[in-house]
Amino acid sequence: MLGLSTRHRWGDGQQFWTKDEIPYHYKTERTCVRCDMARVTCHELKGAFEDHRTEFWRDGDQIDSPDGRVPPCDARLELAEIALAEAVPA
């Protein structure tokens, strides 16, 4: 079995408006194609400044990142594909 990376491979992002009146609020969601973790970036205007925060979600649960780093990728989808390929006789 090959060594798997702990880096995420983020898919294309989708933007959602969370507030239509000024100041506008929106968020961008990207999903890792390797482990199905979602990275949500929230954008809010606070006076003259724009506030950004990033959250990580998997299976409906928010994953804490106290040091501000991205949680490592566990490649669960790739591992499931490998296990399925090995279980099916050729």
PyMOL Python script that loads the backbone (N, CA, C, O; Angstrom):
from pymol import cmd

cmd.read_pdbstr("""\
ATOM      1  N   MET A   1       0.849  -1.184   0.000  1.00  0.00           N
ATOM      2  CA  MET A   1       0.000   0.000   0.000  1.00  0.00           C
ATOM      3  C   MET A   1       0.885   1.234   0.000  1.00  0.00           C
ATOM      4  O   MET A   1       1.896   1.284   0.700  1.00  0.00           O
ATOM      5  N   LEU A   2       0.502   2.221  -0.783  1.00  0.00           N
ATOM      6  CA  LEU A   2       1.325   3.415  -0.865  1.00  0.00           C
ATOM      7  C   LEU A   2       1.067   4.354   0.301  1.00  0.00           C
ATOM      8  O   LEU A   2      -0.009   4.340   0.898  1.00  0.00           O
ATOM      9  N   GLY A   3       2.059   5.164   0.615  1.00  0.00           N
ATOM     10  CA  GLY A   3       1.911   6.116   1.706  1.00  0.00           C
ATOM     11  C   GLY A   3       0.984   7.248   1.296  1.00  0.00           C
ATOM     12  O   GLY A   3       1.171   7.857   0.243  1.00  0.00           O
ATOM     13  N   LEU A   4      -0.007   7.528   2.117  1.00  0.00           N
ATOM     14  CA  LEU A   4      -0.967   8.574   1.798  1.00  0.00           C
ATOM     15  C   LEU A   4      -0.564   9.879   2.457  1.00  0.00           C
ATOM     16  O   LEU A   4      -0.058   9.897   3.579  1.00  0.00           O
ATOM     17  N   SER A   5      -0.793  10.959   1.749  1.00  0.00           N
ATOM     18  CA  SER A   5      -0.477  12.291   2.237  1.00  0.00           C
ATOM     19  C   SER A   5      -1.521  12.727   3.267  1.00  0.00           C
ATOM     20  O   SER A   5      -2.644  12.224   3.262  1.00  0.00           O
ATOM     21  N   THR A   6      -1.157  13.652   4.140  1.00  0.00           N
ATOM     22  CA  THR A   6      -2.107  14.228   5.090  1.00  0.00           C
ATOM     23  C   THR A   6      -2.616  15.578   4.594  1.00  0.00           C
ATOM     24  O   THR A   6      -3.244  16.325   5.344  1.00  0.00           O
ATOM     25  N   ARG A   7      -2.339  15.890   3.315  1.00  0.00           N
ATOM     26  CA  ARG A   7      -2.794  17.155   2.731  1.00  0.00           C
ATOM     27  C   ARG A   7      -4.169  16.979   2.096  1.00  0.00           C
ATOM     28  O   ARG A   7      -4.475  15.940   1.510  1.00  0.00           O
ATOM     29  N   HIS A   8      -4.981  18.011   2.225  1.00  0.00           N
ATOM     30  CA  HIS A   8      -6.313  18.001   1.625  1.00  0.00           C
ATOM     31  C   HIS A   8      -6.218  18.352   0.145  1.00  0.00           C
ATOM     32  O   HIS A   8      -5.281  19.022  -0.289  1.00  0.00           O
ATOM     33  N   ARG A   9      -7.185  17.898  -0.607  1.00  0.00           N
ATOM     34  CA  ARG A   9      -7.335  18.296  -2.005  1.00  0.00           C
ATOM     35  C   ARG A   9      -8.726  18.927  -2.106  1.00  0.00           C
ATOM     36  O   ARG A   9      -9.725  18.231  -2.289  1.00  0.00           O
ATOM     37  N   TRP A  10      -8.773  20.267  -1.984  1.00  0.00           N
ATOM     38  CA  TRP A  10     -10.042  20.984  -1.926  1.00  0.00           C
ATOM     39  C   TRP A  10     -10.667  21.083  -3.307  1.00  0.00           C
ATOM     40  O   TRP A  10      -9.979  21.379  -4.284  1.00  0.00           O
ATOM     41  N   GLY A  11     -11.966  20.838  -3.392  1.00  0.00           N
ATOM     42  CA  GLY A  11     -12.717  20.979  -4.633  1.00  0.00           C
ATOM     43  C   GLY A  11     -13.061  22.442  -4.878  1.00  0.00           C
ATOM     44  O   GLY A  11     -12.644  23.324  -4.127  1.00  0.00           O
ATOM     45  N   ASP A  12     -13.820  22.688  -5.929  1.00  0.00           N
ATOM     46  CA  ASP A  12     -14.248  24.053  -6.248  1.00  0.00           C
ATOM     47  C   ASP A  12     -15.168  24.570  -5.155  1.00  0.00           C
ATOM     48  O   ASP A  12     -15.944  23.813  -4.572  1.00  0.00           O
ATOM     49  N   GLY A  13     -15.075  25.856  -4.885  1.00  0.00           N
ATOM     50  CA  GLY A  13     -15.874  26.457  -3.828  1.00  0.00           C
ATOM     51  C   GLY A  13     -17.230  26.925  -4.317  1.00  0.00           C
ATOM     52  O   GLY A  13     -17.411  27.242  -5.493  1.00  0.00           O
ATOM     53  N   GLN A  14     -18.178  26.963  -3.396  1.00  0.00           N
ATOM     54  CA  GLN A  14     -19.501  27.502  -3.655  1.00  0.00           C
ATOM     55  C   GLN A  14     -19.715  28.662  -2.690  1.00  0.00           C
ATOM     56  O   GLN A  14     -19.426  28.546  -1.499  1.00  0.00           O
ATOM     57  N   GLN A  15     -20.227  29.793  -3.210  1.00  0.00           N
ATOM     58  CA  GLN A  15     -20.500  30.935  -2.354  1.00  0.00           C
ATOM     59  C   GLN A  15     -21.985  31.007  -2.035  1.00  0.00           C
ATOM     60  O   GLN A  15     -22.833  30.763  -2.894  1.00  0.00           O
ATOM     61  N   PHE A  16     -22.284  31.343  -0.790  1.00  0.00           N
ATOM     62  CA  PHE A  16     -23.645  31.489  -0.315  1.00  0.00           C
ATOM     63  C   PHE A  16     -23.776  32.844   0.354  1.00  0.00           C
ATOM     64  O   PHE A  16     -22.954  33.208   1.194  1.00  0.00           O
ATOM     65  N   TRP A  17     -24.813  33.597  -0.018  1.00  0.00           N
ATOM     66  CA  TRP A  17     -25.082  34.858   0.665  1.00  0.00           C
ATOM     67  C   TRP A  17     -25.852  34.549   1.932  1.00  0.00           C
ATOM     68  O   TRP A  17     -26.864  33.850   1.897  1.00  0.00           O
ATOM     69  N   THR A  18     -25.374  35.069   3.050  1.00  0.00           N
ATOM     70  CA  THR A  18     -26.048  34.824   4.321  1.00  0.00           C
ATOM     71  C   THR A  18     -26.823  36.048   4.786  1.00  0.00           C
ATOM     72  O   THR A  18     -27.609  35.970   5.730  1.00  0.00           O
ATOM     73  N   LYS A  19     -26.601  37.186   4.118  1.00  0.00           N
ATOM     74  CA  LYS A  19     -27.317  38.407   4.469  1.00  0.00           C
ATOM     75  C   LYS A  19     -27.367  39.279   3.227  1.00  0.00           C
ATOM     76  O   LYS A  19     -26.325  39.591   2.650  1.00  0.00           O
ATOM     77  N   ASP A  20     -28.566  39.680   2.804  1.00  0.00           N
ATOM     78  CA  ASP A  20     -28.710  40.425   1.557  1.00  0.00           C
ATOM     79  C   ASP A  20     -28.591  41.935   1.728  1.00  0.00           C
ATOM     80  O   ASP A  20     -28.234  42.631   0.778  1.00  0.00           O
ATOM     81  N   GLU A  21     -28.880  42.452   2.911  1.00  0.00           N
ATOM     82  CA  GLU A  21     -28.787  43.899   3.079  1.00  0.00           C
ATOM     83  C   GLU A  21     -27.362  44.295   3.473  1.00  0.00           C
ATOM     84  O   GLU A  21     -26.571  43.453   3.898  1.00  0.00           O
ATOM     85  N   ILE A  22     -27.049  45.564   3.331  1.00  0.00           N
ATOM     86  CA  ILE A  22     -25.710  46.069   3.649  1.00  0.00           C
ATOM     87  C   ILE A  22     -25.550  46.079   5.160  1.00  0.00           C
ATOM     88  O   ILE A  22     -26.495  46.507   5.823  1.00  0.00           O
ATOM     89  N   PRO A  23     -24.459  45.655   5.770  1.00  0.00           N
ATOM     90  CA  PRO A  23     -23.292  45.057   5.128  1.00  0.00           C
ATOM     91  C   PRO A  23     -23.575  43.613   4.720  1.00  0.00           C
ATOM     92  O   PRO A  23     -24.212  42.854   5.450  1.00  0.00           O
ATOM     93  N   TYR A  24     -23.090  43.262   3.548  1.00  0.00           N
ATOM     94  CA  TYR A  24     -23.305  41.919   3.015  1.00  0.00           C
ATOM     95  C   TYR A  24     -22.467  40.902   3.785  1.00  0.00           C
ATOM     96  O   TYR A  24     -21.348  41.195   4.208  1.00  0.00           O
ATOM     97  N   HIS A  25     -23.007  39.739   3.956  1.00  0.00           N
ATOM     98  CA  HIS A  25     -22.279  38.619   4.546  1.00  0.00           C
ATOM     99  C   HIS A  25     -22.368  37.464   3.567  1.00  0.00           C
ATOM    100  O   HIS A  25     -23.422  37.233   2.975  1.00  0.00           O
ATOM    101  N   TYR A  26     -21.286  36.743   3.390  1.00  0.00           N
ATOM    102  CA  TYR A  26     -21.348  35.543   2.578  1.00  0.00           C
ATOM    103  C   TYR A  26     -20.330  34.552   3.079  1.00  0.00           C
ATOM    104  O   TYR A  26     -19.425  34.896   3.840  1.00  0.00           O
ATOM    105  N   LYS A  27     -20.488  33.304   2.640  1.00  0.00           N
ATOM    106  CA  LYS A  27     -19.544  32.270   3.028  1.00  0.00           C
ATOM    107  C   LYS A  27     -19.175  31.459   1.791  1.00  0.00           C
ATOM    108  O   LYS A  27     -19.934  31.385   0.825  1.00  0.00           O
ATOM    109  N   THR A  28     -17.999  30.856   1.846  1.00  0.00           N
ATOM    110  CA  THR A  28     -17.519  29.996   0.777  1.00  0.00           C
ATOM    111  C   THR A  28     -17.287  28.614   1.369  1.00  0.00           C
ATOM    112  O   THR A  28     -16.627  28.476   2.398  1.00  0.00           O
ATOM    113  N   GLU A  29     -17.830  27.594   0.715  1.00  0.00           N
ATOM    114  CA  GLU A  29     -17.647  26.214   1.173  1.00  0.00           C
ATOM    115  C   GLU A  29     -16.853  25.437   0.137  1.00  0.00           C
ATOM    116  O   GLU A  29     -17.164  25.476  -1.054  1.00  0.00           O
ATOM    117  N   ARG A  30     -15.827  24.730   0.594  1.00  0.00           N
ATOM    118  CA  ARG A  30     -15.048  23.833  -0.245  1.00  0.00           C
ATOM    119  C   ARG A  30     -14.997  22.485   0.471  1.00  0.00           C
ATOM    120  O   ARG A  30     -14.921  22.433   1.699  1.00  0.00           O
ATOM    121  N   THR A  31     -15.037  21.401  -0.293  1.00  0.00           N
ATOM    122  CA  THR A  31     -15.017  20.061   0.282  1.00  0.00           C
ATOM    123  C   THR A  31     -13.791  19.318  -0.220  1.00  0.00           C
ATOM    124  O   THR A  31     -13.469  19.367  -1.408  1.00  0.00           O
ATOM    125  N   CYS A  32     -13.105  18.627   0.690  1.00  0.00           N
ATOM    126  CA  CYS A  32     -11.944  17.818   0.331  1.00  0.00           C
ATOM    127  C   CYS A  32     -12.432  16.570  -0.392  1.00  0.00           C
ATOM    128  O   CYS A  32     -13.304  15.859   0.108  1.00  0.00           O
ATOM    129  N   VAL A  33     -11.870  16.304  -1.569  1.00  0.00           N
ATOM    130  CA  VAL A  33     -12.294  15.131  -2.338  1.00  0.00           C
ATOM    131  C   VAL A  33     -11.680  13.852  -1.783  1.00  0.00           C
ATOM    132  O   VAL A  33     -12.066  12.761  -2.200  1.00  0.00           O
ATOM    133  N   ARG A  34     -10.743  13.956  -0.863  1.00  0.00           N
ATOM    134  CA  ARG A  34     -10.086  12.784  -0.287  1.00  0.00           C
ATOM    135  C   ARG A  34     -10.753  12.309   0.998  1.00  0.00           C
ATOM    136  O   ARG A  34     -10.784  11.109   1.268  1.00  0.00           O
ATOM    137  N   CYS A  35     -11.303  13.258   1.818  1.00  0.00           N
ATOM    138  CA  CYS A  35     -11.831  12.855   3.127  1.00  0.00           C
ATOM    139  C   CYS A  35     -13.223  13.413   3.430  1.00  0.00           C
ATOM    140  O   CYS A  35     -13.779  13.115   4.486  1.00  0.00           O
ATOM    141  N   ASP A  36     -13.796  14.213   2.533  1.00  0.00           N
ATOM    142  CA  ASP A  36     -15.146  14.758   2.689  1.00  0.00           C
ATOM    143  C   ASP A  36     -15.266  15.795   3.810  1.00  0.00           C
ATOM    144  O   ASP A  36     -16.370  16.051   4.291  1.00  0.00           O
ATOM    145  N   MET A  37     -14.144  16.399   4.234  1.00  0.00           N
ATOM    146  CA  MET A  37     -14.186  17.479   5.205  1.00  0.00           C
ATOM    147  C   MET A  37     -14.542  18.768   4.474  1.00  0.00           C
ATOM    148  O   MET A  37     -14.079  18.996   3.356  1.00  0.00           O
ATOM    149  N   ALA A  38     -15.353  19.605   5.092  1.00  0.00           N
ATOM    150  CA  ALA A  38     -15.736  20.884   4.503  1.00  0.00           C
ATOM    151  C   ALA A  38     -14.966  22.009   5.179  1.00  0.00           C
ATOM    152  O   ALA A  38     -14.861  22.061   6.404  1.00  0.00           O
ATOM    153  N   ARG A  39     -14.428  22.912   4.357  1.00  0.00           N
ATOM    154  CA  ARG A  39     -13.787  24.129   4.860  1.00  0.00           C
ATOM    155  C   ARG A  39     -14.724  25.282   4.542  1.00  0.00           C
ATOM    156  O   ARG A  39     -15.012  25.550   3.375  1.00  0.00           O
ATOM    157  N   VAL A  40     -15.198  25.960   5.570  1.00  0.00           N
ATOM    158  CA  VAL A  40     -16.143  27.053   5.414  1.00  0.00           C
ATOM    159  C   VAL A  40     -15.436  28.346   5.799  1.00  0.00           C
ATOM    160  O   VAL A  40     -14.962  28.494   6.926  1.00  0.00           O
ATOM    161  N   THR A  41     -15.370  29.279   4.855  1.00  0.00           N
ATOM    162  CA  THR A  41     -14.773  30.587   5.113  1.00  0.00           C
ATOM    163  C   THR A  41     -15.897  31.600   5.164  1.00  0.00           C
ATOM    164  O   THR A  41     -16.616  31.780   4.182  1.00  0.00           O
ATOM    165  N   CYS A  42     -16.056  32.263   6.297  1.00  0.00           N
ATOM    166  CA  CYS A  42     -17.111  33.260   6.481  1.00  0.00           C
ATOM    167  C   CYS A  42     -16.527  34.649   6.281  1.00  0.00           C
ATOM    168  O   CYS A  42     -15.456  34.958   6.803  1.00  0.00           O
ATOM    169  N   HIS A  43     -17.233  35.490   5.522  1.00  0.00           N
ATOM    170  CA  HIS A  43     -16.783  36.846   5.223  1.00  0.00           C
ATOM    171  C   HIS A  43     -17.857  37.813   5.717  1.00  0.00           C
ATOM    172  O   HIS A  43     -19.009  37.742   5.287  1.00  0.00           O
ATOM    173  N   GLU A  44     -17.481  38.705   6.608  1.00  0.00           N
ATOM    174  CA  GLU A  44     -18.428  39.675   7.145  1.00  0.00           C
ATOM    175  C   GLU A  44     -17.773  41.044   7.170  1.00  0.00           C
ATOM    176  O   GLU A  44     -16.591  41.168   7.493  1.00  0.00           O
ATOM    177  N   LEU A  45     -18.539  42.071   6.827  1.00  0.00           N
ATOM    178  CA  LEU A  45     -18.035  43.437   6.911  1.00  0.00           C
ATOM    179  C   LEU A  45     -18.293  43.968   8.315  1.00  0.00           C
ATOM    180  O   LEU A  45     -19.424  43.934   8.800  1.00  0.00           O
ATOM    181  N   LYS A  46     -17.250  44.455   8.961  1.00  0.00           N
ATOM    182  CA  LYS A  46     -17.360  45.042  10.296  1.00  0.00           C
ATOM    183  C   LYS A  46     -16.847  46.468  10.202  1.00  0.00           C
ATOM    184  O   LYS A  46     -15.653  46.714  10.372  1.00  0.00           O
ATOM    185  N   GLY A  47     -17.740  47.407   9.933  1.00  0.00           N
ATOM    186  CA  GLY A  47     -17.317  48.790   9.761  1.00  0.00           C
ATOM    187  C   GLY A  47     -16.486  48.918   8.495  1.00  0.00           C
ATOM    188  O   GLY A  47     -16.929  48.525   7.416  1.00  0.00           O
ATOM    189  N   ALA A  48     -15.289  49.464   8.620  1.00  0.00           N
ATOM    190  CA  ALA A  48     -14.403  49.640   7.462  1.00  0.00           C
ATOM    191  C   ALA A  48     -13.569  48.398   7.188  1.00  0.00           C
ATOM    192  O   ALA A  48     -12.823  48.364   6.210  1.00  0.00           O
ATOM    193  N   PHE A  49     -13.678  47.380   8.030  1.00  0.00           N
ATOM    194  CA  PHE A  49     -12.838  46.192   7.901  1.00  0.00           C
ATOM    195  C   PHE A  49     -13.680  44.970   7.542  1.00  0.00           C
ATOM    196  O   PHE A  49     -14.867  44.891   7.858  1.00  0.00           O
ATOM    197  N   GLU A  50     -13.042  44.046   6.887  1.00  0.00           N
ATOM    198  CA  GLU A  50     -13.704  42.789   6.577  1.00  0.00           C
ATOM    199  C   GLU A  50     -13.167  41.721   7.518  1.00  0.00           C
ATOM    200  O   GLU A  50     -11.957  41.578   7.688  1.00  0.00           O
ATOM    201  N   ASP A  51     -14.076  40.979   8.122  1.00  0.00           N
ATOM    202  CA  ASP A  51     -13.710  39.944   9.083  1.00  0.00           C
ATOM    203  C   ASP A  51     -13.821  38.581   8.405  1.00  0.00           C
ATOM    204  O   ASP A  51     -14.842  38.270   7.792  1.00  0.00           O
ATOM    205  N   HIS A  52     -12.775  37.772   8.514  1.00  0.00           N
ATOM    206  CA  HIS A  52     -12.768  36.423   7.954  1.00  0.00           C
ATOM    207  C   HIS A  52     -12.585  35.422   9.081  1.00  0.00           C
ATOM    208  O   HIS A  52     -11.829  35.658  10.023  1.00  0.00           O
ATOM    209  N   ARG A  53     -13.282  34.311   8.973  1.00  0.00           N
ATOM    210  CA  ARG A  53     -13.031  33.205   9.892  1.00  0.00           C
ATOM    211  C   ARG A  53     -13.211  31.915   9.110  1.00  0.00           C
ATOM    212  O   ARG A  53     -14.033  31.833   8.197  1.00  0.00           O
ATOM    213  N   THR A  54     -12.434  30.920   9.480  1.00  0.00           N
ATOM    214  CA  THR A  54     -12.472  29.637   8.791  1.00  0.00           C
ATOM    215  C   THR A  54     -12.885  28.557   9.775  1.00  0.00           C
ATOM    216  O   THR A  54     -12.357  28.467  10.883  1.00  0.00           O
ATOM    217  N   GLU A  55     -13.843  27.738   9.348  1.00  0.00           N
ATOM    218  CA  GLU A  55     -14.321  26.623  10.167  1.00  0.00           C
ATOM    219  C   GLU A  55     -14.153  25.344   9.366  1.00  0.00           C
ATOM    220  O   GLU A  55     -14.165  25.365   8.135  1.00  0.00           O
ATOM    221  N   PHE A  56     -13.997  24.232  10.071  1.00  0.00           N
ATOM    222  CA  PHE A  56     -13.862  22.921   9.440  1.00  0.00           C
ATOM    223  C   PHE A  56     -14.958  22.010   9.965  1.00  0.00           C
ATOM    224  O   PHE A  56     -15.194  21.945  11.171  1.00  0.00           O
ATOM    225  N   TRP A  57     -15.638  21.294   9.046  1.00  0.00           N
ATOM    226  CA  TRP A  57     -16.766  20.445   9.398  1.00  0.00           C
ATOM    227  C   TRP A  57     -16.615  19.076   8.747  1.00  0.00           C
ATOM    228  O   TRP A  57     -16.158  18.971   7.609  1.00  0.00           O
ATOM    229  N   ARG A  58     -16.999  18.030   9.469  1.00  0.00           N
ATOM    230  CA  ARG A  58     -17.043  16.684   8.915  1.00  0.00           C
ATOM    231  C   ARG A  58     -18.189  15.930   9.583  1.00  0.00           C
ATOM    232  O   ARG A  58     -18.318  15.937  10.807  1.00  0.00           O
ATOM    233  N   ASP A  59     -19.005  15.290   8.780  1.00  0.00           N
ATOM    234  CA  ASP A  59     -20.150  14.496   9.262  1.00  0.00           C
ATOM    235  C   ASP A  59     -21.070  15.308  10.172  1.00  0.00           C
ATOM    236  O   ASP A  59     -21.609  14.772  11.141  1.00  0.00           O
ATOM    237  N   GLY A  60     -21.252  16.589   9.873  1.00  0.00           N
ATOM    238  CA  GLY A  60     -22.140  17.441  10.652  1.00  0.00           C
ATOM    239  C   GLY A  60     -21.557  17.955  11.956  1.00  0.00           C
ATOM    240  O   GLY A  60     -22.241  18.662  12.696  1.00  0.00           O
ATOM    241  N   ASP A  61     -20.301  17.613  12.258  1.00  0.00           N
ATOM    242  CA  ASP A  61     -19.648  18.069  13.484  1.00  0.00           C
ATOM    243  C   ASP A  61     -18.545  19.067  13.148  1.00  0.00           C
ATOM    244  O   ASP A  61     -17.764  18.862  12.219  1.00  0.00           O
ATOM    245  N   GLN A  62     -18.494  20.152  13.924  1.00  0.00           N
ATOM    246  CA  GLN A  62     -17.425  21.122  13.721  1.00  0.00           C
ATOM    247  C   GLN A  62     -16.145  20.600  14.365  1.00  0.00           C
ATOM    248  O   GLN A  62     -16.161  20.103  15.491  1.00  0.00           O
ATOM    249  N   ILE A  63     -15.048  20.718  13.643  1.00  0.00           N
ATOM    250  CA  ILE A  63     -13.752  20.248  14.132  1.00  0.00           C
ATOM    251  C   ILE A  63     -12.972  21.445  14.639  1.00  0.00           C
ATOM    252  O   ILE A  63     -12.741  22.404  13.901  1.00  0.00           O
ATOM    253  N   ASP A  64     -12.566  21.389  15.902  1.00  0.00           N
ATOM    254  CA  ASP A  64     -11.797  22.479  16.496  1.00  0.00           C
ATOM    255  C   ASP A  64     -10.385  22.505  15.949  1.00  0.00           C
ATOM    256  O   ASP A  64      -9.769  21.466  15.712  1.00  0.00           O
ATOM    257  N   SER A  65      -9.891  23.707  15.755  1.00  0.00           N
ATOM    258  CA  SER A  65      -8.516  23.903  15.328  1.00  0.00           C
ATOM    259  C   SER A  65      -7.939  25.018  16.192  1.00  0.00           C
ATOM    260  O   SER A  65      -7.808  26.153  15.733  1.00  0.00           O
ATOM    261  N   PRO A  66      -7.591  24.706  17.444  1.00  0.00           N
ATOM    262  CA  PRO A  66      -7.171  25.751  18.375  1.00  0.00           C
ATOM    263  C   PRO A  66      -5.902  26.487  17.956  1.00  0.00           C
ATOM    264  O   PRO A  66      -5.743  27.664  18.279  1.00  0.00           O
ATOM    265  N   ASP A  67      -5.004  25.821  17.249  1.00  0.00           N
ATOM    266  CA  ASP A  67      -3.769  26.479  16.847  1.00  0.00           C
ATOM    267  C   ASP A  67      -3.898  27.192  15.505  1.00  0.00           C
ATOM    268  O   ASP A  67      -2.922  27.754  15.009  1.00  0.00           O
ATOM    269  N   GLY A  68      -5.098  27.177  14.906  1.00  0.00           N
ATOM    270  CA  GLY A  68      -5.325  27.867  13.645  1.00  0.00           C
ATOM    271  C   GLY A  68      -4.897  27.086  12.417  1.00  0.00           C
ATOM    272  O   GLY A  68      -5.011  27.584  11.297  1.00  0.00           O
ATOM    273  N   ARG A  69      -4.410  25.878  12.608  1.00  0.00           N
ATOM    274  CA  ARG A  69      -3.974  25.059  11.479  1.00  0.00           C
ATOM    275  C   ARG A  69      -5.126  24.226  10.934  1.00  0.00           C
ATOM    276  O   ARG A  69      -6.120  23.977  11.616  1.00  0.00           O
ATOM    277  N   VAL A  70      -4.964  23.811   9.704  1.00  0.00           N
ATOM    278  CA  VAL A  70      -5.949  22.936   9.081  1.00  0.00           C
ATOM    279  C   VAL A  70      -5.788  21.531   9.657  1.00  0.00           C
ATOM    280  O   VAL A  70      -4.672  21.011   9.687  1.00  0.00           O
ATOM    281  N   PRO A  71      -6.877  20.899  10.116  1.00  0.00           N
ATOM    282  CA  PRO A  71      -6.763  19.515  10.601  1.00  0.00           C
ATOM    283  C   PRO A  71      -6.250  18.615   9.475  1.00  0.00           C
ATOM    284  O   PRO A  71      -6.592  18.839   8.314  1.00  0.00           O
ATOM    285  N   PRO A  72      -5.443  17.610   9.789  1.00  0.00           N
ATOM    286  CA  PRO A  72      -4.884  16.763   8.727  1.00  0.00           C
ATOM    287  C   PRO A  72      -5.958  15.930   8.025  1.00  0.00           C
ATOM    288  O   PRO A  72      -6.996  15.605   8.602  1.00  0.00           O
ATOM    289  N   CYS A  73      -5.682  15.603   6.786  1.00  0.00           N
ATOM    290  CA  CYS A  73      -6.583  14.780   5.983  1.00  0.00           C
ATOM    291  C   CYS A  73      -6.327  13.312   6.319  1.00  0.00           C
ATOM    292  O   CYS A  73      -5.179  12.871   6.368  1.00  0.00           O
ATOM    293  N   ASP A  74      -7.410  12.556   6.550  1.00  0.00           N
ATOM    294  CA  ASP A  74      -7.230  11.135   6.830  1.00  0.00           C
ATOM    295  C   ASP A  74      -7.510  10.266   5.595  1.00  0.00           C
ATOM    296  O   ASP A  74      -7.437   9.040   5.674  1.00  0.00           O
ATOM    297  N   ALA A  75      -7.827  10.891   4.464  1.00  0.00           N
ATOM    298  CA  ALA A  75      -8.015  10.222   3.173  1.00  0.00           C
ATOM    299  C   ALA A  75      -8.988   9.053   3.249  1.00  0.00           C
ATOM    300  O   ALA A  75      -8.794   8.038   2.581  1.00  0.00           O
ATOM    301  N   ARG A  76     -10.034   9.189   4.059  1.00  0.00           N
ATOM    302  CA  ARG A  76     -10.967   8.077   4.268  1.00  0.00           C
ATOM    303  C   ARG A  76     -11.655   7.632   2.983  1.00  0.00           C
ATOM    304  O   ARG A  76     -11.941   6.445   2.830  1.00  0.00           O
ATOM    305  N   LEU A  77     -11.931   8.545   2.057  1.00  0.00           N
ATOM    306  CA  LEU A  77     -12.567   8.143   0.811  1.00  0.00           C
ATOM    307  C   LEU A  77     -11.614   7.350  -0.071  1.00  0.00           C
ATOM    308  O   LEU A  77     -12.017   6.366  -0.692  1.00  0.00           O
ATOM    309  N   GLU A  78     -10.341   7.774  -0.133  1.00  0.00           N
ATOM    310  CA  GLU A  78      -9.347   7.037  -0.922  1.00  0.00           C
ATOM    311  C   GLU A  78      -9.091   5.658  -0.318  1.00  0.00           C
ATOM    312  O   GLU A  78      -8.947   4.679  -1.051  1.00  0.00           O
ATOM    313  N   LEU A  79      -9.033   5.572   1.002  1.00  0.00           N
ATOM    314  CA  LEU A  79      -8.816   4.282   1.655  1.00  0.00           C
ATOM    315  C   LEU A  79      -9.990   3.329   1.404  1.00  0.00           C
ATOM    316  O   LEU A  79      -9.786   2.128   1.227  1.00  0.00           O
ATOM    317  N   ALA A  80     -11.213   3.860   1.388  1.00  0.00           N
ATOM    318  CA  ALA A  80     -12.381   3.029   1.112  1.00  0.00           C
ATOM    319  C   ALA A  80     -12.344   2.505  -0.321  1.00  0.00           C
ATOM    320  O   ALA A  80     -12.706   1.356  -0.574  1.00  0.00           O
ATOM    321  N   GLU A  81     -11.903   3.357  -1.267  1.00  0.00           N
ATOM    322  CA  GLU A  81     -11.779   2.906  -2.657  1.00  0.00           C
ATOM    323  C   GLU A  81     -10.733   1.804  -2.791  1.00  0.00           C
ATOM    324  O   GLU A  81     -10.946   0.828  -3.510  1.00  0.00           O
ATOM    325  N   ILE A  82      -9.606   1.958  -2.099  1.00  0.00           N
ATOM    326  CA  ILE A  82      -8.536   0.951  -2.150  1.00  0.00           C
ATOM    327  C   ILE A  82      -9.021  -0.365  -1.556  1.00  0.00           C
ATOM    328  O   ILE A  82      -8.782  -1.431  -2.124  1.00  0.00           O
ATOM    329  N   ALA A  83      -9.710  -0.291  -0.400  1.00  0.00           N
ATOM    330  CA  ALA A  83     -10.215  -1.508   0.241  1.00  0.00           C
ATOM    331  C   ALA A  83     -11.248  -2.201  -0.653  1.00  0.00           C
ATOM    332  O   ALA A  83     -11.274  -3.430  -0.726  1.00  0.00           O
ATOM    333  N   LEU A  84     -12.093  -1.428  -1.328  1.00  0.00           N
ATOM    334  CA  LEU A  84     -13.098  -2.007  -2.227  1.00  0.00           C
ATOM    335  C   LEU A  84     -12.419  -2.672  -3.424  1.00  0.00           C
ATOM    336  O   LEU A  84     -12.820  -3.759  -3.840  1.00  0.00           O
ATOM    337  N   ALA A  85     -11.402  -2.028  -3.975  1.00  0.00           N
ATOM    338  CA  ALA A  85     -10.684  -2.587  -5.120  1.00  0.00           C
ATOM    339  C   ALA A  85      -9.956  -3.883  -4.741  1.00  0.00           C
ATOM    340  O   ALA A  85      -9.882  -4.811  -5.547  1.00  0.00           O
ATOM    341  N   GLU A  86      -9.419  -3.946  -3.518  1.00  0.00           N
ATOM    342  CA  GLU A  86      -8.711  -5.145  -3.079  1.00  0.00           C
ATOM    343  C   GLU A  86      -9.686  -6.276  -2.747  1.00  0.00           C
ATOM    344  O   GLU A  86      -9.323  -7.447  -2.850  1.00  0.00           O
ATOM    345  N   ALA A  87     -10.923  -5.942  -2.350  1.00  0.00           N
ATOM    346  CA  ALA A  87     -11.900  -6.955  -1.975  1.00  0.00           C
ATOM    347  C   ALA A  87     -12.543  -7.612  -3.192  1.00  0.00           C
ATOM    348  O   ALA A  87     -12.991  -8.756  -3.120  1.00  0.00           O
ATOM    349  N   VAL A  88     -12.588  -6.893  -4.303  1.00  0.00           N
ATOM    350  CA  VAL A  88     -13.212  -7.428  -5.518  1.00  0.00           C
ATOM    351  C   VAL A  88     -12.178  -8.260  -6.271  1.00  0.00           C
ATOM    352  O   VAL A  88     -11.127  -7.744  -6.650  1.00  0.00           O
ATOM    353  N   PRO A  89     -12.467  -9.550  -6.492  1.00  0.00           N
ATOM    354  CA  PRO A  89     -11.500 -10.370  -7.225  1.00  0.00           C
ATOM    355  C   PRO A  89     -11.451  -9.968  -8.702  1.00  0.00           C
ATOM    356  O   PRO A  89     -12.467  -9.623  -9.305  1.00  0.00           O
ATOM    357  N   ALA A  90     -10.242 -10.021  -9.262  1.00  0.00           N
ATOM    358  CA  ALA A  90     -10.040  -9.598 -10.652  1.00  0.00           C
ATOM    359  C   ALA A  90     -10.453 -10.633 -11.647  1.00  0.00           C
ATOM    360  O   ALA A  90     -10.338 -10.412 -12.852  1.00  0.00           O
TER     361      ALA A  90
END
""", "prot")
cmd.dss("prot")
cmd.show_as("cartoon", "prot")
cmd.util.cbc("prot")
cmd.orient("prot")
